[in-house]
Amino acid sequence: MCEANAYLYRNGKEDLILESVDLIEPQEAGTFLLKSIFGEQKIVHGKIKIMNLVDHKVIFEANA
């Protein structure tokens, strides 16, 4: 499996946004559309802080 879990980094911790993400699509400036293998979708406002594909994690950071 190649999907990853998406997290939002805030207040020094990682909060889970969406599990089993298989598509991250840039939208308007500072916005990403995430889609999971289960058909769930979420919009994230921020930037990608780190992508650790070995650990199947994508961490976003909220825009300041």
C-alpha positions in Angstrom: 0.0 0.0 0.0 1.2 3.5 -0.9 -1.2 5.7 1.0 -0.2 7.9 4.0 -1.9 9.6 6.9 -2.2 13.4 6.9 -1.6 15.4 10.0 -1.7 19.1 10.9 1.1 20.3 13.1 0.0 22.9 15.7 0.8 23.7 19.3 3.8 21.3 19.2 1.8 18.2 18.2 0.5 16.4 15.2 -3.3 16.1 14.9 -4.6 13.5 12.5 -6.6 15.1 9.5 -7.3 12.1 7.3 -6.2 8.4 7.1 -5.2 6.5 4.0 -4.6 9.5 1.8 -3.8 8.5 -1.8 -4.1 12.0 -3.5 -2.9 15.4 -2.4 -3.9 18.1 -5.0 -2.8 21.7 -4.7 -5.7 24.1 -5.0 -5.8 27.9 -4.4 -2.7 29.4 -2.8 -2.0 27.7 0.5 -4.8 25.1 0.1 -4.7 21.4 -0.6 -7.4 18.9 -1.4 -6.8 15.5 0.2 -8.6 12.3 -0.9 -8.5 9.0 0.8 -8.8 5.5 -0.6 -12.3 5.4 1.0 -13.6 8.4 -0.9 -13.3 10.8 2.0 -12.1 14.4 1.1 -10.7 17.2 3.2 -9.4 20.7 2.5 -6.3 21.7 4.3 -5.2 25.4 4.6 -1.5 25.5 5.1 1.8 24.3 3.7 3.5 20.9 3.6 5.9 20.8 6.5 7.3 17.3 5.9 6.6 14.2 3.8 7.9 11.0 5.3 6.9 8.4 2.9 8.7 5.5 4.7 6.5 6.2 7.7 3.5 7.0 5.5 3.1 10.5 7.0 2.4 13.9 5.4 2.5 16.7 7.9 1.0 20.1 7.1 1.6 23.3 9.0 -1.1 26.0 9.2 -0.5 29.3 7.5 0.6 32.1 9.8 
